[in-house]
């Protein structure tokens, strides 16, 4: 038995060493990509040009120039889902070389703004809008068939975003109903949904709402923590729950609000403590000062970035295997931080609404005119 125990420890140590080497290699690759990415701003370009000039957004032809994709779920380097206007859902399993239109039948009048994918076959999409326009669909066969698992019947509700803690537990959020944000919960992977009681939700401010701009106004980290971004009121806020949406605390964010078009649009947390927020004013003729903020205490306090993105941003994501690097995207460009959100630098001027990165060092972005891109080296 002692010999067996020693063998197990040896095998475990070998596995740990291999895992450590993989992590170091992944971190090194990520660092190398960042070094090239930060060298000079670049326009989005095709695969061949991207490979010749280092990491940059490489556009992937989706064949849908009339669709705006605000929902994005990146599974890995080869697999991604996008969801957008005209009830459109696309899926790729070959790194964006080809796309399959897997839109739910009869959904052409809907506006999909968020998609959460577990793998190449299972995904959940959210359609936004007042009353019955807010719906949730689920597929288990790569989009060959869909099941409508939720349809909002309250004319006062308007659902904005989805998030999942794991393959079973997830939440969706609606703009305030009766003075409080409404939270929808699932514990079976999106097959069924229940409205949570609102007695643990702080009162909403006058005019406060979420922004269904890039599927990141509701985000989670770990098994129980979730954050909700707001705007439209006198102050922008971030709400945090550590019990899967049952009770919440609200904290003011330094991103300017005071207008229905301004506030926090997107959040990203690399763990339950460290997060970044981006936003601004989505109107193209309006400035967006202090468009980014950071937290190191799970959102209890936020501070403005010393150097923010130069304009409104609607999507943000941490780069894989990095504690300090993240990307923010918006209609006027992509910005990079390498100091955990303290400062940002524009690295691309292409238009994107949302961004998502995966553990195997893949980052994807999506936006208007059917634009989908992957960061290529």
TORKOL-4160 file (C-alpha; in steps of 0.2 Angstrom, whole numbers, padded with zeros to 4 digits, m for minus):
377
<pt num="1" X="0000" Y="0000" Z="0000"/>
<pt num="2" X="0014" Y="0012" Z="0004"/>
<pt num="3" X="0022" Y="0009" Z="m0013"/>
<pt num="4" X="0005" Y="0011" Z="m0022"/>
<pt num="5" X="0003" Y="0028" Z="m0012"/>
<pt num="6" X="0020" Y="0033" Z="m0018"/>
<pt num="7" X="0016" Y="0028" Z="m0036"/>
<pt num="8" X="0000" Y="0039" Z="m0036"/>
<pt num="9" X="0010" Y="0054" Z="m0029"/>
<pt num="10" X="0023" Y="0052" Z="m0043"/>
<pt num="11" X="0009" Y="0051" Z="m0056"/>
<pt num="12" X="0001" Y="0066" Z="m0048"/>
<pt num="13" X="0017" Y="0076" Z="m0048"/>
<pt num="14" X="0020" Y="0071" Z="m0066"/>
<pt num="15" X="0003" Y="0077" Z="m0071"/>
<pt num="16" X="0006" Y="0093" Z="m0061"/>
<pt num="17" X="0022" Y="0096" Z="m0070"/>
<pt num="18" X="0014" Y="0094" Z="m0087"/>
<pt num="19" X="0000" Y="0105" Z="m0082"/>
<pt num="20" X="0012" Y="0118" Z="m0076"/>
<pt num="21" X="0022" Y="0117" Z="m0092"/>
<pt num="22" X="0006" Y="0119" Z="m0102"/>
<pt num="23" X="0001" Y="0134" Z="m0092"/>
<pt num="24" X="0018" Y="0142" Z="m0094"/>
<pt num="25" X="0017" Y="0139" Z="m0113"/>
<pt num="26" X="0000" Y="0146" Z="m0114"/>
<pt num="27" X="0005" Y="0162" Z="m0104"/>
<pt num="28" X="0021" Y="0164" Z="m0114"/>
<pt num="29" X="0011" Y="0163" Z="m0130"/>
<pt num="30" X="m0002" Y="0175" Z="m0124"/>
<pt num="31" X="0012" Y="0187" Z="m0118"/>
<pt num="32" X="0020" Y="0185" Z="m0136"/>
<pt num="33" X="0004" Y="0189" Z="m0144"/>
<pt num="34" X="0001" Y="0204" Z="m0133"/>
<pt num="35" X="0019" Y="0211" Z="m0136"/>
<pt num="36" X="0015" Y="0211" Z="m0155"/>
<pt num="37" X="m0003" Y="0217" Z="m0153"/>
<pt num="38" X="0003" Y="0232" Z="m0143"/>
<pt num="39" X="0017" Y="0237" Z="m0155"/>
<pt num="40" X="0005" Y="0247" Z="m0167"/>
<pt num="41" X="m0013" Y="0250" Z="m0170"/>
<pt num="42" X="m0020" Y="0240" Z="m0185"/>
<pt num="43" X="m0036" Y="0239" Z="m0195"/>
<pt num="44" X="m0045" Y="0223" Z="m0196"/>
<pt num="45" X="m0039" Y="0213" Z="m0210"/>
<pt num="46" X="m0040" Y="0196" Z="m0219"/>
<pt num="47" X="m0031" Y="0180" Z="m0212"/>
<pt num="48" X="m0016" Y="0181" Z="m0224"/>
<pt num="49" X="m0012" Y="0199" Z="m0219"/>
<pt num="50" X="m0015" Y="0196" Z="m0201"/>
<pt num="51" X="m0002" Y="0181" Z="m0201"/>
<pt num="52" X="0011" Y="0192" Z="m0210"/>
<pt num="53" X="0009" Y="0207" Z="m0197"/>
<pt num="54" X="0006" Y="0198" Z="m0180"/>
<pt num="55" X="m0010" Y="0197" Z="m0170"/>
<pt num="56" X="m0024" Y="0207" Z="m0176"/>
<pt num="57" X="m0043" Y="0205" Z="m0179"/>
<pt num="58" X="m0045" Y="0194" Z="m0194"/>
<pt num="59" X="m0063" Y="0196" Z="m0201"/>
<pt num="60" X="m0073" Y="0180" Z="m0205"/>
<pt num="61" X="m0086" Y="0181" Z="m0218"/>
<pt num="62" X="m0103" Y="0176" Z="m0211"/>
<pt num="63" X="m0112" Y="0181" Z="m0227"/>
<pt num="64" X="m0125" Y="0191" Z="m0217"/>
<pt num="65" X="m0121" Y="0209" Z="m0220"/>
<pt num="66" X="m0138" Y="0215" Z="m0215"/>
<pt num="67" X="m0136" Y="0208" Z="m0197"/>
<pt num="68" X="m0129" Y="0216" Z="m0182"/>
<pt num="69" X="m0122" Y="0203" Z="m0170"/>
<pt num="70" X="m0123" Y="0209" Z="m0152"/>
<pt num="71" X="m0123" Y="0191" Z="m0144"/>
<pt num="72" X="m0107" Y="0181" Z="m0144"/>
<pt num="73" X="m0102" Y="0165" Z="m0136"/>
<pt num="74" X="m0084" Y="0159" Z="m0139"/>
<pt num="75" X="m0082" Y="0140" Z="m0135"/>
<pt num="76" X="m0064" Y="0138" Z="m0141"/>
<pt num="77" X="m0053" Y="0143" Z="m0156"/>
<pt num="78" X="m0064" Y="0133" Z="m0168"/>
<pt num="79" X="m0081" Y="0135" Z="m0161"/>
<pt num="80" X="m0091" Y="0150" Z="m0158"/>
<pt num="81" X="m0109" Y="0156" Z="m0159"/>
<pt num="82" X="m0116" Y="0173" Z="m0163"/>
<pt num="83" X="m0134" Y="0180" Z="m0161"/>
<pt num="84" X="m0141" Y="0196" Z="m0168"/>
<pt num="85" X="m0155" Y="0205" Z="m0177"/>
<pt num="86" X="m0168" Y="0198" Z="m0188"/>
<pt num="87" X="m0168" Y="0183" Z="m0177"/>
<pt num="88" X="m0151" Y="0177" Z="m0183"/>
<pt num="89" X="m0140" Y="0164" Z="m0174"/>
<pt num="90" X="m0125" Y="0157" Z="m0183"/>
<pt num="91" X="m0112" Y="0144" Z="m0178"/>
<pt num="92" X="m0095" Y="0139" Z="m0183"/>
<pt num="93" X="m0085" Y="0124" Z="m0179"/>
<pt num="94" X="m0070" Y="0127" Z="m0190"/>
<pt num="95" X="m0063" Y="0144" Z="m0184"/>
<pt num="96" X="m0074" Y="0155" Z="m0194"/>
<pt num="97" X="m0070" Y="0147" Z="m0211"/>
<pt num="98" X="m0088" Y="0143" Z="m0213"/>
<pt num="99" X="m0104" Y="0147" Z="m0204"/>
<pt num="100" X="m0121" Y="0138" Z="m0202"/>
<pt num="101" X="m0137" Y="0147" Z="m0200"/>
<pt num="102" X="m0145" Y="0139" Z="m0186"/>
<pt num="103" X="m0158" Y="0152" Z="m0182"/>
<pt num="104" X="m0174" Y="0146" Z="m0173"/>
<pt num="105" X="m0188" Y="0145" Z="m0185"/>
<pt num="106" X="m0201" Y="0159" Z="m0185"/>
<pt num="107" X="m0189" Y="0171" Z="m0176"/>
<pt num="108" X="m0186" Y="0183" Z="m0190"/>
<pt num="109" X="m0195" Y="0197" Z="m0180"/>
<pt num="110" X="m0184" Y="0195" Z="m0164"/>
<pt num="111" X="m0169" Y="0204" Z="m0159"/>
<pt num="112" X="m0156" Y="0192" Z="m0151"/>
<pt num="113" X="m0144" Y="0201" Z="m0140"/>
<pt num="114" X="m0136" Y="0187" Z="m0130"/>
<pt num="115" X="m0130" Y="0169" Z="m0132"/>
<pt num="116" X="m0122" Y="0157" Z="m0119"/>
<pt num="117" X="m0115" Y="0141" Z="m0126"/>
<pt num="118" X="m0109" Y="0126" Z="m0117"/>
<pt num="119" X="m0101" Y="0118" Z="m0132"/>
<pt num="120" X="m0104" Y="0115" Z="m0150"/>
<pt num="121" X="m0121" Y="0108" Z="m0148"/>
<pt num="122" X="m0129" Y="0116" Z="m0133"/>
<pt num="123" X="m0133" Y="0134" Z="m0132"/>
<pt num="124" X="m0146" Y="0147" Z="m0125"/>
<pt num="125" X="m0151" Y="0163" Z="m0133"/>
<pt num="126" X="m0160" Y="0178" Z="m0127"/>
<pt num="127" X="m0172" Y="0189" Z="m0137"/>
<pt num="128" X="m0175" Y="0206" Z="m0130"/>
<pt num="129" X="m0190" Y="0218" Z="m0130"/>
<pt num="130" X="m0205" Y="0223" Z="m0121"/>
<pt num="131" X="m0218" Y="0210" Z="m0116"/>
<pt num="132" X="m0218" Y="0194" Z="m0127"/>
<pt num="133" X="m0203" Y="0200" Z="m0137"/>
<pt num="134" X="m0192" Y="0194" Z="m0123"/>
<pt num="135" X="m0189" Y="0176" Z="m0125"/>
<pt num="136" X="m0177" Y="0162" Z="m0122"/>
<pt num="137" X="m0173" Y="0148" Z="m0133"/>
<pt num="138" X="m0162" Y="0132" Z="m0130"/>
<pt num="139" X="m0154" Y="0119" Z="m0142"/>
<pt num="140" X="m0145" Y="0103" Z="m0138"/>
<pt num="141" X="m0141" Y="0098" Z="m0156"/>
<pt num="142" X="m0131" Y="0112" Z="m0163"/>
<pt num="143" X="m0146" Y="0123" Z="m0168"/>
<pt num="144" X="m0154" Y="0109" Z="m0178"/>
<pt num="145" X="m0169" Y="0111" Z="m0167"/>
<pt num="146" X="m0174" Y="0124" Z="m0154"/>
<pt num="147" X="m0186" Y="0124" Z="m0139"/>
<pt num="148" X="m0193" Y="0140" Z="m0133"/>
<pt num="149" X="m0191" Y="0139" Z="m0114"/>
<pt num="150" X="m0197" Y="0156" Z="m0108"/>
<pt num="151" X="m0208" Y="0169" Z="m0115"/>
<pt num="152" X="m0211" Y="0185" Z="m0105"/>
<pt num="153" X="m0229" Y="0189" Z="m0102"/>
<pt num="154" X="m0227" Y="0204" Z="m0092"/>
<pt num="155" X="m0228" Y="0220" Z="m0102"/>
<pt num="156" X="m0218" Y="0229" Z="m0090"/>
<pt num="157" X="m0203" Y="0218" Z="m0091"/>
<pt num="158" X="m0189" Y="0220" Z="m0104"/>
<pt num="159" X="m0175" Y="0207" Z="m0103"/>
<pt num="160" X="m0157" Y="0212" Z="m0107"/>
<pt num="161" X="m0144" Y="0199" Z="m0103"/>
<pt num="162" X="m0140" Y="0181" Z="m0098"/>
<pt num="163" X="m0126" Y="0173" Z="m0089"/>
<pt num="164" X="m0122" Y="0155" Z="m0083"/>
<pt num="165" X="m0112" Y="0149" Z="m0068"/>
<pt num="166" X="m0111" Y="0132" Z="m0075"/>
<pt num="167" X="m0120" Y="0120" Z="m0087"/>
<pt num="168" X="m0135" Y="0120" Z="m0076"/>
<pt num="169" X="m0137" Y="0136" Z="m0066"/>
<pt num="170" X="m0140" Y="0153" Z="m0074"/>
<pt num="171" X="m0149" Y="0169" Z="m0073"/>
<pt num="172" X="m0157" Y="0182" Z="m0084"/>
<pt num="173" X="m0161" Y="0200" Z="m0080"/>
<pt num="174" X="m0175" Y="0212" Z="m0084"/>
<pt num="175" X="m0176" Y="0231" Z="m0082"/>
<pt num="176" X="m0185" Y="0236" Z="m0066"/>
<pt num="177" X="m0203" Y="0230" Z="m0063"/>
<pt num="178" X="m0212" Y="0238" Z="m0049"/>
<pt num="179" X="m0196" Y="0248" Z="m0045"/>
<pt num="180" X="m0183" Y="0233" Z="m0044"/>
<pt num="181" X="m0173" Y="0224" Z="m0057"/>
<pt num="182" X="m0181" Y="0207" Z="m0061"/>
<pt num="183" X="m0171" Y="0191" Z="m0060"/>
<pt num="184" X="m0175" Y="0175" Z="m0069"/>
<pt num="185" X="m0166" Y="0159" Z="m0064"/>
<pt num="186" X="m0163" Y="0142" Z="m0071"/>
<pt num="187" X="m0156" Y="0126" Z="m0063"/>
<pt num="188" X="m0158" Y="0114" Z="m0077"/>
<pt num="189" X="m0147" Y="0122" Z="m0091"/>
<pt num="190" X="m0161" Y="0134" Z="m0097"/>
<pt num="191" X="m0174" Y="0121" Z="m0100"/>
<pt num="192" X="m0186" Y="0130" Z="m0087"/>
<pt num="193" X="m0185" Y="0147" Z="m0079"/>
<pt num="194" X="m0192" Y="0155" Z="m0063"/>
<pt num="195" X="m0194" Y="0173" Z="m0058"/>
<pt num="196" X="m0184" Y="0175" Z="m0041"/>
<pt num="197" X="m0192" Y="0185" Z="m0027"/>
<pt num="198" X="m0186" Y="0203" Z="m0027"/>
<pt num="199" X="m0185" Y="0207" Z="m0008"/>
<pt num="200" X="m0166" Y="0205" Z="m0009"/>
<pt num="201" X="m0165" Y="0218" Z="m0023"/>
<pt num="202" X="m0161" Y="0236" Z="m0019"/>
<pt num="203" X="m0174" Y="0249" Z="m0026"/>
<pt num="204" X="m0169" Y="0255" Z="m0044"/>
<pt num="205" X="m0165" Y="0273" Z="m0046"/>
<pt num="206" X="m0177" Y="0284" Z="m0057"/>
<pt num="207" X="m0174" Y="0280" Z="m0075"/>
<pt num="208" X="m0161" Y="0266" Z="m0071"/>
<pt num="209" X="m0160" Y="0251" Z="m0083"/>
<pt num="210" X="m0148" Y="0239" Z="m0091"/>
<pt num="211" X="m0141" Y="0240" Z="m0108"/>
<pt num="212" X="m0144" Y="0226" Z="m0120"/>
<pt num="213" X="m0129" Y="0231" Z="m0131"/>
<pt num="214" X="m0117" Y="0216" Z="m0130"/>
<pt num="215" X="m0123" Y="0203" Z="m0119"/>
<pt num="216" X="m0112" Y="0208" Z="m0104"/>
<pt num="217" X="m0123" Y="0218" Z="m0093"/>
<pt num="218" X="m0125" Y="0203" Z="m0082"/>
<pt num="219" X="m0110" Y="0192" Z="m0079"/>
<pt num="220" X="m0104" Y="0179" Z="m0067"/>
<pt num="221" X="m0088" Y="0172" Z="m0060"/>
<pt num="222" X="m0086" Y="0156" Z="m0050"/>
<pt num="223" X="m0101" Y="0146" Z="m0044"/>
<pt num="224" X="m0111" Y="0160" Z="m0035"/>
<pt num="225" X="m0105" Y="0178" Z="m0039"/>
<pt num="226" X="m0115" Y="0188" Z="m0052"/>
<pt num="227" X="m0114" Y="0207" Z="m0056"/>
<pt num="228" X="m0127" Y="0218" Z="m0065"/>
<pt num="229" X="m0122" Y="0234" Z="m0074"/>
<pt num="230" X="m0134" Y="0249" Z="m0075"/>
<pt num="231" X="m0136" Y="0266" Z="m0083"/>
<pt num="232" X="m0149" Y="0279" Z="m0088"/>
<pt num="233" X="m0151" Y="0286" Z="m0071"/>
<pt num="234" X="m0142" Y="0300" Z="m0062"/>
<pt num="235" X="m0128" Y="0288" Z="m0057"/>
<pt num="236" X="m0122" Y="0272" Z="m0065"/>
<pt num="237" X="m0121" Y="0257" Z="m0053"/>
<pt num="238" X="m0115" Y="0240" Z="m0052"/>
<pt num="239" X="m0125" Y="0227" Z="m0042"/>
<pt num="240" X="m0117" Y="0212" Z="m0035"/>
<pt num="241" X="m0125" Y="0196" Z="m0028"/>
<pt num="242" X="m0114" Y="0182" Z="m0020"/>
<pt num="243" X="m0129" Y="0170" Z="m0019"/>
<pt num="244" X="m0134" Y="0167" Z="m0037"/>
<pt num="245" X="m0146" Y="0182" Z="m0037"/>
<pt num="246" X="m0156" Y="0181" Z="m0021"/>
<pt num="247" X="m0148" Y="0196" Z="m0012"/>
<pt num="248" X="m0139" Y="0211" Z="m0020"/>
<pt num="249" X="m0129" Y="0226" Z="m0015"/>
<pt num="250" X="m0127" Y="0241" Z="m0026"/>
<pt num="251" X="m0112" Y="0252" Z="m0028"/>
<pt num="252" X="m0110" Y="0268" Z="m0038"/>
<pt num="253" X="m0098" Y="0267" Z="m0053"/>
<pt num="254" X="m0087" Y="0282" Z="m0059"/>
<pt num="255" X="m0093" Y="0280" Z="m0077"/>
<pt num="256" X="m0104" Y="0295" Z="m0081"/>
<pt num="257" X="m0123" Y="0293" Z="m0082"/>
<pt num="258" X="m0137" Y="0306" Z="m0080"/>
<pt num="259" X="m0144" Y="0302" Z="m0097"/>
<pt num="260" X="m0154" Y="0287" Z="m0104"/>
<pt num="261" X="m0139" Y="0284" Z="m0116"/>
<pt num="262" X="m0125" Y="0284" Z="m0103"/>
<pt num="263" X="m0119" Y="0272" Z="m0090"/>
<pt num="264" X="m0110" Y="0255" Z="m0088"/>
<pt num="265" X="m0113" Y="0244" Z="m0103"/>
<pt num="266" X="m0102" Y="0229" Z="m0100"/>
<pt num="267" X="m0093" Y="0220" Z="m0086"/>
<pt num="268" X="m0079" Y="0206" Z="m0085"/>
<pt num="269" X="m0072" Y="0198" Z="m0070"/>
<pt num="270" X="m0057" Y="0187" Z="m0071"/>
<pt num="271" X="m0061" Y="0180" Z="m0053"/>
<pt num="272" X="m0073" Y="0185" Z="m0040"/>
<pt num="273" X="m0063" Y="0200" Z="m0034"/>
<pt num="274" X="m0055" Y="0208" Z="m0050"/>
<pt num="275" X="m0066" Y="0216" Z="m0063"/>
<pt num="276" X="m0067" Y="0229" Z="m0076"/>
<pt num="277" X="m0082" Y="0240" Z="m0082"/>
<pt num="278" X="m0084" Y="0249" Z="m0098"/>
<pt num="279" X="m0097" Y="0260" Z="m0106"/>
<pt num="280" X="m0100" Y="0279" Z="m0109"/>
<pt num="281" X="m0113" Y="0287" Z="m0121"/>
<pt num="282" X="m0118" Y="0276" Z="m0136"/>
<pt num="283" X="m0123" Y="0291" Z="m0146"/>
<pt num="284" X="m0109" Y="0293" Z="m0159"/>
<pt num="285" X="m0110" Y="0312" Z="m0158"/>
<pt num="286" X="m0107" Y="0313" Z="m0139"/>
<pt num="287" X="m0091" Y="0311" Z="m0129"/>
<pt num="288" X="m0088" Y="0297" Z="m0117"/>
<pt num="289" X="m0076" Y="0303" Z="m0104"/>
<pt num="290" X="m0070" Y="0290" Z="m0090"/>
<pt num="291" X="m0077" Y="0276" Z="m0100"/>
<pt num="292" X="m0069" Y="0262" Z="m0090"/>
<pt num="293" X="m0067" Y="0258" Z="m0072"/>
<pt num="294" X="m0059" Y="0244" Z="m0061"/>
<pt num="295" X="m0062" Y="0235" Z="m0045"/>
<pt num="296" X="m0052" Y="0223" Z="m0034"/>
<pt num="297" X="m0064" Y="0219" Z="m0021"/>
<pt num="298" X="m0079" Y="0211" Z="m0030"/>
<pt num="299" X="m0087" Y="0227" Z="m0035"/>
<pt num="300" X="m0088" Y="0235" Z="m0017"/>
<pt num="301" X="m0078" Y="0250" Z="m0024"/>
<pt num="302" X="m0074" Y="0256" Z="m0041"/>
<pt num="303" X="m0061" Y="0268" Z="m0047"/>
<pt num="304" X="m0059" Y="0276" Z="m0064"/>
<pt num="305" X="m0046" Y="0270" Z="m0076"/>
<pt num="306" X="m0031" Y="0283" Z="m0076"/>
<pt num="307" X="m0032" Y="0282" Z="m0095"/>
<pt num="308" X="m0049" Y="0276" Z="m0102"/>
<pt num="309" X="m0054" Y="0271" Z="m0120"/>
<pt num="310" X="m0056" Y="0286" Z="m0130"/>
<pt num="311" X="m0075" Y="0283" Z="m0134"/>
<pt num="312" X="m0090" Y="0272" Z="m0129"/>
<pt num="313" X="m0086" Y="0254" Z="m0127"/>
<pt num="314" X="m0100" Y="0240" Z="m0126"/>
<pt num="315" X="m0090" Y="0224" Z="m0124"/>
<pt num="316" X="m0075" Y="0219" Z="m0113"/>
<pt num="317" X="m0066" Y="0202" Z="m0110"/>
<pt num="318" X="m0050" Y="0197" Z="m0100"/>
<pt num="319" X="m0037" Y="0189" Z="m0111"/>
<pt num="320" X="m0035" Y="0170" Z="m0107"/>
<pt num="321" X="m0022" Y="0165" Z="m0094"/>
<pt num="322" X="m0018" Y="0184" Z="m0090"/>
<pt num="323" X="m0021" Y="0193" Z="m0074"/>
<pt num="324" X="m0017" Y="0210" Z="m0082"/>
<pt num="325" X="m0023" Y="0210" Z="m0100"/>
<pt num="326" X="m0041" Y="0213" Z="m0107"/>
<pt num="327" X="m0049" Y="0220" Z="m0123"/>
<pt num="328" X="m0063" Y="0232" Z="m0124"/>
<pt num="329" X="m0073" Y="0235" Z="m0140"/>
<pt num="330" X="m0085" Y="0247" Z="m0147"/>
<pt num="331" X="m0091" Y="0255" Z="m0164"/>
<pt num="332" X="m0075" Y="0265" Z="m0165"/>
<pt num="333" X="m0062" Y="0252" Z="m0161"/>
<pt num="334" X="m0053" Y="0240" Z="m0149"/>
<pt num="335" X="m0043" Y="0245" Z="m0134"/>
<pt num="336" X="m0031" Y="0235" Z="m0124"/>
<pt num="337" X="m0025" Y="0236" Z="m0106"/>
<pt num="338" X="m0010" Y="0227" Z="m0100"/>
<pt num="339" X="m0011" Y="0233" Z="m0082"/>
<pt num="340" X="m0028" Y="0226" Z="m0076"/>
<pt num="341" X="m0038" Y="0241" Z="m0083"/>
<pt num="342" X="m0028" Y="0255" Z="m0076"/>
<pt num="343" X="m0024" Y="0262" Z="m0093"/>
<pt num="344" X="m0030" Y="0258" Z="m0110"/>
<pt num="345" X="m0023" Y="0259" Z="m0128"/>
<pt num="346" X="m0032" Y="0258" Z="m0145"/>
<pt num="347" X="m0025" Y="0244" Z="m0155"/>
<pt num="348" X="m0039" Y="0243" Z="m0169"/>
<pt num="349" X="m0052" Y="0255" Z="m0177"/>
<pt num="350" X="m0064" Y="0242" Z="m0183"/>
<pt num="351" X="m0082" Y="0242" Z="m0177"/>
<pt num="352" X="m0087" Y="0228" Z="m0164"/>
<pt num="353" X="m0100" Y="0227" Z="m0151"/>
<pt num="354" X="m0095" Y="0212" Z="m0141"/>
<pt num="355" X="m0079" Y="0202" Z="m0137"/>
<pt num="356" X="m0076" Y="0185" Z="m0129"/>
<pt num="357" X="m0060" Y="0175" Z="m0126"/>
<pt num="358" X="m0057" Y="0156" Z="m0122"/>
<pt num="359" X="m0045" Y="0146" Z="m0112"/>
<pt num="360" X="m0036" Y="0140" Z="m0128"/>
<pt num="361" X="m0030" Y="0157" Z="m0132"/>
<pt num="362" X="m0044" Y="0162" Z="m0144"/>
<pt num="363" X="m0053" Y="0179" Z="m0144"/>
<pt num="364" X="m0068" Y="0183" Z="m0154"/>
<pt num="365" X="m0077" Y="0199" Z="m0158"/>
<pt num="366" X="m0094" Y="0203" Z="m0167"/>
<pt num="367" X="m0104" Y="0218" Z="m0172"/>
<pt num="368" X="m0113" Y="0227" Z="m0186"/>
<pt num="369" X="m0114" Y="0222" Z="m0204"/>
<pt num="370" X="m0112" Y="0204" Z="m0200"/>
<pt num="371" X="m0094" Y="0207" Z="m0194"/>
<pt num="372" X="m0086" Y="0193" Z="m0184"/>
<pt num="373" X="m0068" Y="0192" Z="m0181"/>
<pt num="374" X="m0055" Y="0181" Z="m0172"/>
<pt num="375" X="m0038" Y="0187" Z="m0165"/>
<pt num="376" X="m0025" Y="0179" Z="m0177"/>
<pt num="377" X="m0006" Y="0178" Z="m0175"/>
